Amino acid sequence: MPIEKRKATVTILLAIFGIIIEWFYVNYMLNRGLEDKTVKLTIVQSSLPLVILPALGAFFVLIASWDYATGKTLPIRGGPETKGREISLWLGAAKAASLVIAVFVTALFLPYALWSSWFWSFLGRFSGLTPLYENTVGIWQMNALWKYVASQNVSALFTAIIAVVYGHRPSPMRKIK
């Protein structure tokens, strides 16, 4: 299978995972008090929910970050493809996709897990870190809209940074230019 088909297959799988993650996060935030406002579009006689715009932007950054990481790390060579090289290209694309999706999910959901009361009550049993939680809990008293937009932007930023760092790491294979 040519590299374009392999890359398209991994892109589709990554897009499906990205849509599921964004759908879950939007529903999570809607259940936590985020208001679902819509804007009427007069041209197409429809309405657009504004909540999906930051999610759409973060989704596109996720896909673009993966594309950048694979474009920088997958070898570009001519010649016939052997079975070992074909598996290597699949694994390289899957490795970049799993890294990008793991960073995105971690940056999106980790702050909510770390500042949850159950986590700090568990941690408070073993250490004296409860005052740290009490001093920083004010940040999480923000409006749900601000938390939603900040989380989407921070997760997209971390994903892009990790993709650039991953793309510029030294690799054992040299590219043909």
N, C-alpha and C positions, 0 to 999 in steps of 0.2 A: 504494500500500500504506500503510495507516495506521501511525502511529509505533509503536503497540504491537506490531505484527507485525515491524517492522524491529528494534525493540529485542529482541524475543524471538529473532529469528534471530541477531543478534549475541551475545546471551546464550548461546545454545546453542553457537555456535562458540567463544566464550570458555571455556565449561565443558568442551568437548572438549579444547581446548588445555591448560586447567588440569589436567584429569585425566591427560593424557599427561605433562605436566611432573612432576606429583606421583608418578605411577607410575615414571617414570624415576629420580627422586630417591630414592624409597624403595628401589628395586632397587639403585641405586648404593650407598646406605648399608648395605643388607643384605650386599652384597659386600665392604664395608669393615669388617665386624665387628659391625654392629648386630644384636642378638638379637631374634628374632621370638617374643615371648611372647604367649600368648592367655589370655583369661579365659572361663571357662564361664558361659554364661547359662542359668539353670535355667528361666526362664519360657518361652523359645522352643526349648529343647533344642538349643542351638547354641553356638559359641564365637566370640569376637570378638578378632581380632588387635589388640593394643594399638598396634602401629606405625602403624596408619592414623589414629589419633585426632589427633595433631598435624598430619598431612597434611590431614585433613578440615577442621580448624580453619583452616589457612592457605588452603585452597581456598575456604571460605566467605568469608574476609576478601577474597580476590581478587575474587570475584563481587560482594560488597557494595561494595568500593571502586570497581569499574567502574560499578555502579548509581548510586552517589553522584556520581561524576564526570559521568556523562551526565545525571543529573537536574539538576545545577547548570548545565550548559553548553548542553544542547540547548534551543532556543527552544520555548516553548509558546505557540502562537497558534491562533486559530480561522480558519476560512475554507477555501477550496479549496486543495488542494496543487498547486503547479505542478511541472513536471519539474525545474527548477533547484533548487527548494526540497527536493524529494524526494532528489535526489542529495546536496545539502548535508547533510541529516539522516543519510543513510547514511555519508557521510564523517566527520561529527562523531562518530557512534557508533563507527565503526571506528578513528578517531584516538584516542579515549579508551581503547578496548579494547587497541590496540597499545601505548599508553603504559603502561597498568597491567600488561600481561603482560610488557613489556620490563623494567620496574622489578622485578617479582617474580622473573623469571628471573635478572636481574643480581644482585640481592641474595641469591638462593639459591645460585648457582654461582660467583660471582666470588671469594669468599674461598678456595675450594678451588683455583681456578686461580692466584690470586696467591701462595698459600703452597705451591704444588707445587714439587718440587725441580727439575723441568725448566725452569720459569719463572725461578727464581733462578740456575740454572746459566747460562742464556742471558743474563740481566741481569748476572751477575757477570763475564762476558767484556767488557762495555763500561763498567762502572763499579765502584766500590768499595763497593757496597751489600751485599755478602755478610755482613758483621757484623750488619747489621740483621736479616737472615733468621735468623742463628744466635741472636740475642737473643729473637726472637719465636716461634721454632719450638716452644717449650714449650707455647704455647697450643693448638697443633694436636696435641699428644700426649694430649689429653683422651680420655675414654671416648667411644666412638662414639655412645652414647645422648645424652650431653650435647651433642655437636656437632650431632646430628640435631635435637634439640628447639630448640637455640639458633638454628640456621640457619632453621628453619621460623618461629620467632617473629620473628626479625630481618627476614626477607623479608616477612612479613605486616605488620609495623610500618612498614617503608619504603613498602610499597605503599599502605597507608592514609594515610600522611603525604603522599605524592605526589598521591594522589587528592583529598585535602582542598585542597592547594595549587593543583592544577589546577582544581578546582571553584570556587575563590574568586578566580581570576585575572580581571582585567577583560576583558570580551568586547565586541566591536563591536555585537552585537545586544542589544537590550533586551528583557527578558521582560515579558509582560503579566501583571499580577497580578489 
